[in-house]
Amino acid sequence: MKKFLIWGSLILLVLTTLVLYYLSPFPTSDPVQVNYPDSFIITTENHFETQVINECSAFSSAYVMRHFGETKKGLELYEEFDYKLPFSGYVLPKGILDYFKDSSYDVTMYHGTFETLKTRLTEGTPIIVLVGDGLKWQHYMTVVGYDDSLHEVYFFDSLREGDENQEAPGNRTLSTDYFLSMWDNGVPIFHHVYFTTQKR
């Protein structure tokens, strides 16, 4: 019995260590001083791609990299991403962080509020967010603008086959309330998460 408890404890320790490794680093609280206008859009020309199954992490990342003038495609990036979950192929946040860091970008995963997110967006770079509904589904999208007077947020969403926004930025518009409900994604520690990037 004692030997069984020792082995059980060792297995639990190994599993816990592995989980912490794959989930780390955890998001940091965004210290930015809140300051943003009533509306803001990123006007840099970009194009939309549609994902196949669960490659949203790479498609969102490729959109950000194209913003910096790189000719990146989502499926090509996805092949280079690590930290994919078995069977689903979903990429953990660590996969996005490691890819950008290995590609000469400074990237930070923040935990914040809609106000800090808007403040970061006004720095001029699209921001990847993680939305979802607990264990049912999680999805990466890229914020490209907002309009507080219209209560709208604008995205590049690789689940969309085309441009639903016409004159509005991005290819998808969500009401602010709906976005916030999805952004509160039901994943402890990783809710209200966003990724900021800068070219080195």
ChimeraX attribute file (.defattr): number of C-alpha atoms within 10 A of each C-alpha:
attribute: neighborCount
match mode: 1-to-1
recipient: residues
	/A:1	5
	/A:2	7
	/A:3	8
	/A:4	9
	/A:5	10
	/A:6	11
	/A:7	11
	/A:8	12
	/A:9	12
	/A:10	12
	/A:11	12
	/A:12	12
	/A:13	12
	/A:14	12
	/A:15	12
	/A:16	11
	/A:17	11
	/A:18	12
	/A:19	11
	/A:20	12
	/A:21	11
	/A:22	14
	/A:23	15
	/A:24	12
	/A:25	13
	/A:26	15
	/A:27	20
	/A:28	13
	/A:29	13
	/A:30	18
	/A:31	10
	/A:32	12
	/A:33	10
	/A:34	14
	/A:35	11
	/A:36	16
	/A:37	11
	/A:38	10
	/A:39	16
	/A:40	20
	/A:41	20
	/A:42	20
	/A:43	12
	/A:44	14
	/A:45	10
	/A:46	15
	/A:47	12
	/A:48	20
	/A:49	19
	/A:50	16
	/A:51	19
	/A:52	11
	/A:53	10
	/A:54	19
	/A:55	25
	/A:56	25
	/A:57	27
	/A:58	27
	/A:59	29
	/A:60	29
	/A:61	28
	/A:62	23
	/A:63	28
	/A:64	25
	/A:65	23
	/A:66	16
	/A:67	20
	/A:68	14
	/A:69	12
	/A:70	11
	/A:71	10
	/A:72	17
	/A:73	18
	/A:74	22
	/A:75	18
	/A:76	12
	/A:77	17
	/A:78	23
	/A:79	10
	/A:80	10
	/A:81	21
	/A:82	16
	/A:83	16
	/A:84	18
	/A:85	10
	/A:86	8
	/A:87	6
	/A:88	10
	/A:89	14
	/A:90	19
	/A:91	22
	/A:92	17
	/A:93	25
	/A:94	19
	/A:95	20
	/A:96	23
	/A:97	21
	/A:98	15
	/A:99	19
	/A:100	19
	/A:101	15
	/A:102	9
	/A:103	11
	/A:104	11
	/A:105	17
	/A:106	14
	/A:107	18
	/A:108	19
	/A:109	23
	/A:110	22
	/A:111	20
	/A:112	18
	/A:113	17
	/A:114	14
	/A:115	14
	/A:116	19
	/A:117	24
	/A:118	23
	/A:119	18
	/A:120	22
	/A:121	21
	/A:122	18
	/A:123	11
	/A:124	17
	/A:125	21
	/A:126	28
	/A:127	24
	/A:128	25
	/A:129	23
	/A:130	22
	/A:131	25
	/A:132	19
	/A:133	15
	/A:134	14
	/A:135	9
	/A:136	7
	/A:137	11
	/A:138	18
	/A:139	22
	/A:140	25
	/A:141	24
	/A:142	27
	/A:143	28
	/A:144	27
	/A:145	25
	/A:146	26
	/A:147	16
	/A:148	13
	/A:149	8
	/A:150	11
	/A:151	13
	/A:152	17
	/A:153	27
	/A:154	25
	/A:155	23
	/A:156	31
	/A:157	26
	/A:158	27
	/A:159	19
	/A:160	14
	/A:161	12
	/A:162	17
	/A:163	16
	/A:164	13
	/A:165	14
	/A:166	10
	/A:167	8
	/A:168	16
	/A:169	24
	/A:170	27
	/A:171	21
	/A:172	23
	/A:173	20
	/A:174	14
	/A:175	15
	/A:176	17
	/A:177	12
	/A:178	12
	/A:179	17
	/A:180	16
	/A:181	14
	/A:182	18
	/A:183	24
	/A:184	18
	/A:185	21
	/A:186	19
	/A:187	16
	/A:188	9
	/A:189	11
	/A:190	20
	/A:191	21
	/A:192	24
	/A:193	25
	/A:194	27
	/A:195	22
	/A:196	21
	/A:197	20
	/A:198	15
	/A:199	12
	/A:200	9
